[in-house]
Amino acid sequence: MKILYDKQADALSIIFTETTVTTKELGEGIAVELDSEGRLAGIEILNALKRFGDRDALRQVVFEGIGVAS
């Protein structure tokens, strides 16, 4: 898993699997990336600092109730 932050775009990307993906928008500025079999490959969050409040919030990601199999 990789967590990337693009300062210029203020975008947070959480990548579970490096593969070709199809992006599905869930809401304004939030999208999931699905692999060719429809499995979750990543998450994209735009306006990350605005959503989370400050940079310290970007240092920690907590997953609850999500199973990620490799």
Distance bins in CASP14 RR format, pairs under 12 A and 6 or more apart:
PFRMAT RR
TARGET T0000
AUTHOR 0000-0000-0000
RMODE 2
METHOD distances of the structure
MODEL  1
1 13 0 0 0 0 0 1 0 0 0 0 0
1 14 1 0 0 1 0 0 0 0 0 0 0
1 15 1 0 0 1 0 0 0 0 0 0 0
1 16 1 0 1 0 0 0 0 0 0 0 0
1 17 0 0 0 0 1 0 0 0 0 0 0
1 18 0 0 0 0 0 1 0 0 0 0 0
1 40 0 0 0 0 0 1 0 0 0 0 0
1 41 0 0 0 0 0 1 0 0 0 0 0
1 42 0 0 0 0 1 0 0 0 0 0 0
1 43 0 0 0 0 0 1 0 0 0 0 0
1 61 0 0 0 0 1 0 0 0 0 0 0
1 63 0 0 0 0 1 0 0 0 0 0 0
1 66 0 0 0 0 0 1 0 0 0 0 0
1 67 0 0 0 0 0 1 0 0 0 0 0
1 68 1 0 0 1 0 0 0 0 0 0 0
1 70 0 0 0 0 1 0 0 0 0 0 0
2 12 0 0 0 0 0 1 0 0 0 0 0
2 13 1 0 0 1 0 0 0 0 0 0 0
2 14 1 0 0 1 0 0 0 0 0 0 0
2 15 1 0 1 0 0 0 0 0 0 0 0
2 16 0 0 0 0 1 0 0 0 0 0 0
2 17 0 0 0 0 1 0 0 0 0 0 0
2 18 1 0 0 1 0 0 0 0 0 0 0
2 41 0 0 0 0 0 1 0 0 0 0 0
2 42 0 0 0 0 1 0 0 0 0 0 0
2 43 0 0 0 0 0 1 0 0 0 0 0
2 61 0 0 0 0 0 1 0 0 0 0 0
3 11 0 0 0 0 0 1 0 0 0 0 0
3 12 1 0 0 1 0 0 0 0 0 0 0
3 13 1 0 0 1 0 0 0 0 0 0 0
3 14 1 0 1 0 0 0 0 0 0 0 0
3 15 1 0 0 1 0 0 0 0 0 0 0
3 16 0 0 0 0 0 1 0 0 0 0 0
3 42 0 0 0 0 0 1 0 0 0 0 0
3 43 0 0 0 0 1 0 0 0 0 0 0
3 44 0 0 0 0 0 1 0 0 0 0 0
3 45 0 0 0 0 0 1 0 0 0 0 0
3 48 0 0 0 0 0 1 0 0 0 0 0
3 58 0 0 0 0 1 0 0 0 0 0 0
3 59 0 0 0 0 1 0 0 0 0 0 0
3 60 0 0 0 0 1 0 0 0 0 0 0
3 61 1 0 1 0 0 0 0 0 0 0 0
3 62 0 0 0 0 0 1 0 0 0 0 0
3 63 0 0 0 0 0 1 0 0 0 0 0
4 11 0 0 0 0 1 0 0 0 0 0 0
4 12 1 0 0 1 0 0 0 0 0 0 0
4 13 1 0 1 0 0 0 0 0 0 0 0
4 14 0 0 0 0 1 0 0 0 0 0 0
4 15 1 0 0 1 0 0 0 0 0 0 0
4 18 0 0 0 0 0 1 0 0 0 0 0
4 42 0 0 0 0 0 1 0 0 0 0 0
4 43 0 0 0 0 0 1 0 0 0 0 0
4 44 0 0 0 0 1 0 0 0 0 0 0
4 45 0 0 0 0 0 1 0 0 0 0 0
4 48 0 0 0 0 0 1 0 0 0 0 0
4 58 0 0 0 0 0 1 0 0 0 0 0
4 61 0 0 0 0 0 1 0 0 0 0 0
5 11 1 0 0 1 0 0 0 0 0 0 0
5 12 1 0 1 0 0 0 0 0 0 0 0
5 13 1 0 0 1 0 0 0 0 0 0 0
5 14 0 0 0 0 0 1 0 0 0 0 0
5 44 0 0 0 0 0 1 0 0 0 0 0
5 45 0 0 0 0 1 0 0 0 0 0 0
5 46 0 0 0 0 0 1 0 0 0 0 0
5 48 1 0 0 1 0 0 0 0 0 0 0
5 49 0 0 0 0 1 0 0 0 0 0 0
5 52 0 0 0 0 0 1 0 0 0 0 0
5 55 0 0 0 0 1 0 0 0 0 0 0
5 57 0 0 0 0 0 1 0 0 0 0 0
5 58 1 0 1 0 0 0 0 0 0 0 0
5 59 0 0 0 0 1 0 0 0 0 0 0
5 61 0 0 0 0 0 1 0 0 0 0 0
6 12 0 0 0 0 1 0 0 0 0 0 0
6 13 1 0 0 1 0 0 0 0 0 0 0
6 44 0 0 0 0 1 0 0 0 0 0 0
6 45 0 0 0 0 0 1 0 0 0 0 0
6 46 0 0 0 0 1 0 0 0 0 0 0
6 47 0 0 0 0 0 1 0 0 0 0 0
6 48 0 0 0 0 1 0 0 0 0 0 0
6 49 0 0 0 0 0 1 0 0 0 0 0
6 58 0 0 0 0 0 1 0 0 0 0 0
7 48 0 0 0 0 1 0 0 0 0 0 0
7 49 0 0 0 0 1 0 0 0 0 0 0
7 55 0 0 0 0 1 0 0 0 0 0 0
7 58 0 0 0 0 0 1 0 0 0 0 0
8 46 0 0 0 0 0 1 0 0 0 0 0
8 48 0 0 0 0 0 1 0 0 0 0 0
9 29 0 0 0 0 0 1 0 0 0 0 0
9 44 0 0 0 0 1 0 0 0 0 0 0
9 45 0 0 0 0 0 1 0 0 0 0 0
9 46 1 0 0 1 0 0 0 0 0 0 0
9 47 0 0 0 0 1 0 0 0 0 0 0
9 48 0 0 0 0 1 0 0 0 0 0 0
9 49 0 0 0 0 0 1 0 0 0 0 0
10 29 0 0 0 0 0 1 0 0 0 0 0
10 44 0 0 0 0 0 1 0 0 0 0 0
10 45 0 0 0 0 1 0 0 0 0 0 0
10 46 1 0 0 1 0 0 0 0 0 0 0
10 47 1 0 1 0 0 0 0 0 0 0 0
10 48 1 0 1 0 0 0 0 0 0 0 0
10 49 1 0 1 0 0 0 0 0 0 0 0
10 50 1 0 0 1 0 0 0 0 0 0 0
10 51 0 0 0 0 1 0 0 0 0 0 0
10 52 0 0 0 0 0 1 0 0 0 0 0
10 53 0 0 0 0 0 1 0 0 0 0 0
10 55 0 0 0 0 0 1 0 0 0 0 0
10 58 0 0 0 0 0 1 0 0 0 0 0
11 29 0 0 0 0 1 0 0 0 0 0 0
11 30 0 0 0 0 0 1 0 0 0 0 0
11 31 0 0 0 0 0 1 0 0 0 0 0
11 43 0 0 0 0 0 1 0 0 0 0 0
11 44 1 0 0 1 0 0 0 0 0 0 0
11 45 1 0 0 1 0 0 0 0 0 0 0
11 46 1 0 1 0 0 0 0 0 0 0 0
11 47 1 0 0 1 0 0 0 0 0 0 0
11 48 1 0 0 1 0 0 0 0 0 0 0
11 49 0 0 0 0 1 0 0 0 0 0 0
11 50 0 0 0 0 0 1 0 0 0 0 0
11 51 0 0 0 0 0 1 0 0 0 0 0
11 58 0 0 0 0 0 1 0 0 0 0 0
12 29 0 0 0 0 0 1 0 0 0 0 0
12 30 0 0 0 0 0 1 0 0 0 0 0
12 31 0 0 0 0 0 1 0 0 0 0 0
12 42 0 0 0 0 0 1 0 0 0 0 0
12 43 0 0 0 0 1 0 0 0 0 0 0
12 44 1 0 0 1 0 0 0 0 0 0 0
12 45 1 0 1 0 0 0 0 0 0 0 0
12 46 0 0 0 0 1 0 0 0 0 0 0
12 47 0 0 0 0 1 0 0 0 0 0 0
12 48 1 0 1 0 0 0 0 0 0 0 0
12 49 0 0 0 0 1 0 0 0 0 0 0
12 50 0 0 0 0 0 1 0 0 0 0 0
12 51 0 0 0 0 1 0 0 0 0 0 0
12 52 0 0 0 0 1 0 0 0 0 0 0
12 55 0 0 0 0 0 1 0 0 0 0 0
12 57 0 0 0 0 1 0 0 0 0 0 0
12 58 1 0 0 1 0 0 0 0 0 0 0
12 59 0 0 0 0 0 1 0 0 0 0 0
12 60 0 0 0 0 0 1 0 0 0 0 0
12 61 0 0 0 0 1 0 0 0 0 0 0
13 21 0 0 0 0 0 1 0 0 0 0 0
13 23 0 0 0 0 0 1 0 0 0 0 0
13 30 0 0 0 0 0 1 0 0 0 0 0
13 31 0 0 0 0 1 0 0 0 0 0 0
13 32 0 0 0 0 0 1 0 0 0 0 0
13 33 0 0 0 0 1 0 0 0 0 0 0
13 41 0 0 0 0 0 1 0 0 0 0 0
13 42 1 0 0 1 0 0 0 0 0 0 0
13 43 1 0 0 1 0 0 0 0 0 0 0
13 44 1 0 1 0 0 0 0 0 0 0 0
13 45 1 0 0 1 0 0 0 0 0 0 0
13 46 0 0 0 0 0 1 0 0 0 0 0
13 48 0 0 0 0 1 0 0 0 0 0 0
13 58 0 0 0 0 0 1 0 0 0 0 0
13 61 0 0 0 0 0 1 0 0 0 0 0
14 30 0 0 0 0 0 1 0 0 0 0 0
14 31 0 0 0 0 0 1 0 0 0 0 0
14 32 0 0 0 0 1 0 0 0 0 0 0
14 33 0 0 0 0 1 0 0 0 0 0 0
14 40 0 0 0 0 1 0 0 0 0 0 0
14 41 0 0 0 0 1 0 0 0 0 0 0
14 42 1 0 1 0 0 0 0 0 0 0 0
14 43 1 0 1 0 0 0 0 0 0 0 0
14 44 0 0 0 0 1 0 0 0 0 0 0
14 45 0 0 0 0 1 0 0 0 0 0 0
14 48 0 0 0 0 0 1 0 0 0 0 0
14 58 0 0 0 0 0 1 0 0 0 0 0
14 60 0 0 0 0 0 1 0 0 0 0 0
14 61 1 0 0 1 0 0 0 0 0 0 0
14 62 0 0 0 0 0 1 0 0 0 0 0
14 63 0 0 0 0 1 0 0 0 0 0 0
14 66 0 0 0 0 0 1 0 0 0 0 0
14 68 0 0 0 0 0 1 0 0 0 0 0
15 21 0 0 0 0 1 0 0 0 0 0 0
15 32 0 0 0 0 0 1 0 0 0 0 0
15 33 1 0 0 1 0 0 0 0 0 0 0
15 35 0 0 0 0 0 1 0 0 0 0 0
15 40 0 0 0 0 0 1 0 0 0 0 0
15 41 1 0 0 1 0 0 0 0 0 0 0
15 42 1 0 1 0 0 0 0 0 0 0 0
15 43 0 0 0 0 1 0 0 0 0 0 0
15 44 0 0 0 0 1 0 0 0 0 0 0
15 61 0 0 0 0 0 1 0 0 0 0 0
15 68 0 0 0 0 0 1 0 0 0 0 0
16 32 0 0 0 0 0 1 0 0 0 0 0
16 33 0 0 0 0 1 0 0 0 0 0 0
16 34 0 0 0 0 0 1 0 0 0 0 0
16 35 0 0 0 0 1 0 0 0 0 0 0
16 39 0 0 0 0 1 0 0 0 0 0 0
16 40 1 0 0 1 0 0 0 0 0 0 0
16 41 1 0 1 0 0 0 0 0 0 0 0
16 42 1 0 1 0 0 0 0 0 0 0 0
16 43 0 0 0 0 1 0 0 0 0 0 0
16 61 0 0 0 0 0 1 0 0 0 0 0
16 63 0 0 0 0 0 1 0 0 0 0 0
16 66 0 0 0 0 1 0 0 0 0 0 0
16 67 0 0 0 0 1 0 0 0 0 0 0
16 68 1 0 1 0 0 0 0 0 0 0 0
16 69 0 0 0 0 1 0 0 0 0 0 0
16 70 0 0 0 0 1 0 0 0 0 0 0
17 33 0 0 0 0 1 0 0 0 0 0 0
17 34 0 0 0 0 0 1 0 0 0 0 0
17 35 1 0 0 1 0 0 0 0 0 0 0
17 36 0 0 0 0 0 1 0 0 0 0 0
17 37 0 0 0 0 0 1 0 0 0 0 0
17 38 0 0 0 0 0 1 0 0 0 0 0
17 39 1 0 0 1 0 0 0 0 0 0 0
17 40 0 0 0 0 1 0 0 0 0 0 0
17 41 1 0 1 0 0 0 0 0 0 0 0
17 42 1 0 0 1 0 0 0 0 0 0 0
17 43 0 0 0 0 0 1 0 0 0 0 0
17 68 0 0 0 0 1 0 0 0 0 0 0
17 69 0 0 0 0 0 1 0 0 0 0 0
17 70 1 0 0 1 0 0 0 0 0 0 0
18 33 0 0 0 0 0 1 0 0 0 0 0
18 35 0 0 0 0 1 0 0 0 0 0 0
18 41 0 0 0 0 1 0 0 0 0 0 0
18 42 0 0 0 0 1 0 0 0 0 0 0
18 70 0 0 0 0 0 1 0 0 0 0 0
19 33 0 0 0 0 1 0 0 0 0 0 0
19 34 0 0 0 0 1 0 0 0 0 0 0
19 35 1 0 1 0 0 0 0 0 0 0 0
19 36 1 0 0 1 0 0 0 0 0 0 0
19 37 0 0 0 0 1 0 0 0 0 0 0
19 38 0 0 0 0 0 1 0 0 0 0 0
19 39 0 0 0 0 1 0 0 0 0 0 0
19 40 0 0 0 0 0 1 0 0 0 0 0
19 41 1 0 1 0 0 0 0 0 0 0 0
19 42 0 0 0 0 1 0 0 0 0 0 0
20 33 0 0 0 0 1 0 0 0 0 0 0
20 34 0 0 0 0 0 1 0 0 0 0 0
20 35 1 0 0 1 0 0 0 0 0 0 0
20 36 1 0 0 1 0 0 0 0 0 0 0
20 37 0 0 0 0 0 1 0 0 0 0 0
20 38 0 0 0 0 0 1 0 0 0 0 0
20 41 0 0 0 0 1 0 0 0 0 0 0
21 31 0 0 0 0 1 0 0 0 0 0 0
21 32 0 0 0 0 1 0 0 0 0 0 0
21 33 1 1 0 0 0 0 0 0 0 0 0
21 34 1 0 0 1 0 0 0 0 0 0 0
21 35 1 0 0 1 0 0 0 0 0 0 0
21 36 0 0 0 0 1 0 0 0 0 0 0
21 37 0 0 0 0 0 1 0 0 0 0 0
21 38 0 0 0 0 1 0 0 0 0 0 0
21 39 0 0 0 0 0 1 0 0 0 0 0
21 40 0 0 0 0 1 0 0 0 0 0 0
21 41 1 0 1 0 0 0 0 0 0 0 0
21 42 1 0 0 1 0 0 0 0 0 0 0
21 43 0 0 0 0 0 1 0 0 0 0 0
21 44 0 0 0 0 1 0 0 0 0 0 0
22 31 0 0 0 0 0 1 0 0 0 0 0
22 32 0 0 0 0 1 0 0 0 0 0 0
22 33 1 0 0 1 0 0 0 0 0 0 0
22 34 1 0 1 0 0 0 0 0 0 0 0
22 35 0 0 0 0 1 0 0 0 0 0 0
22 36 1 0 0 1 0 0 0 0 0 0 0
22 37 0 0 0 0 0 1 0 0 0 0 0
22 38 1 0 0 1 0 0 0 0 0 0 0
22 39 0 0 0 0 0 1 0 0 0 0 0
22 40 0 0 0 0 0 1 0 0 0 0 0
22 41 0 0 0 0 1 0 0 0 0 0 0
22 42 0 0 0 0 0 1 0 0 0 0 0
23 29 0 0 0 0 0 1 0 0 0 0 0
23 30 0 0 0 0 0 1 0 0 0 0 0
23 31 1 0 1 0 0 0 0 0 0 0 0
23 32 1 0 0 1 0 0 0 0 0 0 0
23 33 1 0 1 0 0 0 0 0 0 0 0
23 34 1 0 0 1 0 0 0 0 0 0 0
23 35 0 0 0 0 0 1 0 0 0 0 0
23 38 0 0 0 0 0 1 0 0 0 0 0
23 40 0 0 0 0 0 1 0 0 0 0 0
23 41 0 0 0 0 1 0 0 0 0 0 0
23 42 0 0 0 0 1 0 0 0 0 0 0
23 43 0 0 0 0 0 1 0 0 0 0 0
23 44 1 0 0 1 0 0 0 0 0 0 0
23 46 0 0 0 0 0 1 0 0 0 0 0
24 30 0 0 0 0 0 1 0 0 0 0 0
24 31 1 0 0 1 0 0 0 0 0 0 0
24 32 1 0 1 0 0 0 0 0 0 0 0
24 33 1 0 0 1 0 0 0 0 0 0 0
24 34 1 0 0 1 0 0 0 0 0 0 0
24 35 0 0 0 0 0 1 0 0 0 0 0
24 38 0 0 0 0 1 0 0 0 0 0 0
24 40 0 0 0 0 1 0 0 0 0 0 0
24 41 0 0 0 0 0 1 0 0 0 0 0
24 42 0 0 0 0 0 1 0 0 0 0 0
24 43 0 0 0 0 0 1 0 0 0 0 0
24 44 0 0 0 0 0 1 0 0 0 0 0
25 31 1 0 1 0 0 0 0 0 0 0 0
25 32 0 0 0 0 1 0 0 0 0 0 0
25 33 0 0 0 0 0 1 0 0 0 0 0
25 34 0 0 0 0 0 1 0 0 0 0 0
25 43 0 0 0 0 0 1 0 0 0 0 0
25 44 0 0 0 0 1 0 0 0 0 0 0
25 45 0 0 0 0 0 1 0 0 0 0 0
25 46 0 0 0 0 0 1 0 0 0 0 0
26 32 1 0 0 1 0 0 0 0 0 0 0
26 33 0 0 0 0 0 1 0 0 0 0 0
26 34 0 0 0 0 0 1 0 0 0 0 0
26 40 0 0 0 0 0 1 0 0 0 0 0
26 42 0 0 0 0 0 1 0 0 0 0 0
26 43 0 0 0 0 1 0 0 0 0 0 0
26 44 0 0 0 0 1 0 0 0 0 0 0
26 45 0 0 0 0 1 0 0 0 0 0 0
26 46 0 0 0 0 0 1 0 0 0 0 0
27 44 0 0 0 0 0 1 0 0 0 0 0
27 45 0 0 0 0 0 1 0 0 0 0 0
27 46 0 0 0 0 0 1 0 0 0 0 0
27 47 0 0 0 0 0 1 0 0 0 0 0
27 51 0 0 0 0 0 1 0 0 0 0 0
28 45 0 0 0 0 0 1 0 0 0 0 0
28 46 0 0 0 0 1 0 0 0 0 0 0
28 47 0 0 0 0 1 0 0 0 0 0 0
28 50 0 0 0 0 0 1 0 0 0 0 0
28 51 0 0 0 0 0 1 0 0 0 0 0
29 43 0 0 0 0 0 1 0 0 0 0 0
29 44 1 0 0 1 0 0 0 0 0 0 0
29 45 1 0 0 1 0 0 0 0 0 0 0
29 46 1 0 1 0 0 0 0 0 0 0 0
29 47 1 0 0 1 0 0 0 0 0 0 0
29 48 0 0 0 0 1 0 0 0 0 0 0
29 50 0 0 0 0 0 1 0 0 0 0 0
29 51 0 0 0 0 1 0 0 0 0 0 0
30 42 0 0 0 0 0 1 0 0 0 0 0
30 43 1 0 0 1 0 0 0 0 0 0 0
30 44 1 0 0 1 0 0 0 0 0 0 0
30 45 1 0 1 0 0 0 0 0 0 0 0
30 46 1 0 0 1 0 0 0 0 0 0 0
30 47 0 0 0 0 1 0 0 0 0 0 0
30 48 0 0 0 0 0 1 0 0 0 0 0
30 51 0 0 0 0 1 0 0 0 0 0 0
31 40 0 0 0 0 0 1 0 0 0 0 0
31 41 0 0 0 0 0 1 0 0 0 0 0
31 42 0 0 0 0 1 0 0 0 0 0 0
31 43 1 0 0 1 0 0 0 0 0 0 0
31 44 1 0 1 0 0 0 0 0 0 0 0
31 45 0 0 0 0 1 0 0 0 0 0 0
31 46 0 0 0 0 1 0 0 0 0 0 0
32 38 0 0 0 0 1 0 0 0 0 0 0
32 39 0 0 0 0 0 1 0 0 0 0 0
32 40 1 0 0 1 0 0 0 0 0 0 0
32 41 0 0 0 0 1 0 0 0 0 0 0
32 42 1 0 0 1 0 0 0 0 0 0 0
32 43 1 0 1 0 0 0 0 0 0 0 0
32 44 1 0 0 1 0 0 0 0 0 0 0
32 45 0 0 0 0 0 1 0 0 0 0 0
32 66 0 0 0 0 0 1 0 0 0 0 0
33 39 0 0 0 0 1 0 0 0 0 0 0
33 40 1 0 0 1 0 0 0 0 0 0 0
33 41 1 0 1 0 0 0 0 0 0 0 0
33 42 1 0 1 0 0 0 0 0 0 0 0
33 43 1 0 0 1 0 0 0 0 0 0 0
33 44 1 0 0 1 0 0 0 0 0 0 0
33 45 0 0 0 0 0 1 0 0 0 0 0
34 40 1 0 0 1 0 0 0 0 0 0 0
34 41 1 0 0 1 0 0 0 0 0 0 0
34 42 0 0 0 0 1 0 0 0 0 0 0
34 43 0 0 0 0 0 1 0 0 0 0 0
34 44 0 0 0 0 0 1 0 0 0 0 0
35 41 1 0 1 0 0 0 0 0 0 0 0
35 42 0 0 0 0 1 0 0 0 0 0 0
39 67 0 0 0 0 0 1 0 0 0 0 0
39 68 0 0 0 0 1 0 0 0 0 0 0
39 69 0 0 0 0 1 0 0 0 0 0 0
39 70 0 0 0 0 0 1 0 0 0 0 0
40 63 0 0 0 0 0 1 0 0 0 0 0
40 66 0 0 0 0 1 0 0 0 0 0 0
40 67 0 0 0 0 1 0 0 0 0 0 0
40 68 1 0 0 1 0 0 0 0 0 0 0
40 69 0 0 0 0 0 1 0 0 0 0 0
41 68 0 0 0 0 0 1 0 0 0 0 0
41 70 0 0 0 0 0 1 0 0 0 0 0
42 61 0 0 0 0 0 1 0 0 0 0 0
42 63 0 0 0 0 0 1 0 0 0 0 0
42 66 0 0 0 0 0 1 0 0 0 0 0
42 68 0 0 0 0 1 0 0 0 0 0 0
43 61 0 0 0 0 1 0 0 0 0 0 0
43 63 0 0 0 0 0 1 0 0 0 0 0
43 66 0 0 0 0 1 0 0 0 0 0 0
43 68 0 0 0 0 0 1 0 0 0 0 0
45 51 1 0 0 1 0 0 0 0 0 0 0
45 52 0 0 0 0 1 0 0 0 0 0 0
45 57 0 0 0 0 0 1 0 0 0 0 0
45 58 0 0 0 0 1 0 0 0 0 0 0
45 61 0 0 0 0 0 1 0 0 0 0 0
46 52 0 0 0 0 0 1 0 0 0 0 0
47 53 0 0 0 0 0 1 0 0 0 0 0
48 54 0 0 0 0 0 1 0 0 0 0 0
48 55 0 0 0 0 1 0 0 0 0 0 0
48 57 0 0 0 0 1 0 0 0 0 0 0
48 58 1 0 0 1 0 0 0 0 0 0 0
48 59 0 0 0 0 0 1 0 0 0 0 0
48 61 0 0 0 0 0 1 0 0 0 0 0
49 55 1 0 0 1 0 0 0 0 0 0 0
49 56 0 0 0 0 0 1 0 0 0 0 0
49 57 0 0 0 0 1 0 0 0 0 0 0
49 58 1 0 0 1 0 0 0 0 0 0 0
50 57 0 0 0 0 0 1 0 0 0 0 0
50 58 0 0 0 0 0 1 0 0 0 0 0
51 57 0 0 0 0 1 0 0 0 0 0 0
51 58 0 0 0 0 0 1 0 0 0 0 0
52 58 1 0 0 1 0 0 0 0 0 0 0
52 59 0 0 0 0 0 1 0 0 0 0 0
52 60 0 0 0 0 1 0 0 0 0 0 0
52 61 0 0 0 0 0 1 0 0 0 0 0
54 60 0 0 0 0 0 1 0 0 0 0 0
61 68 0 0 0 0 0 1 0 0 0 0 0
END
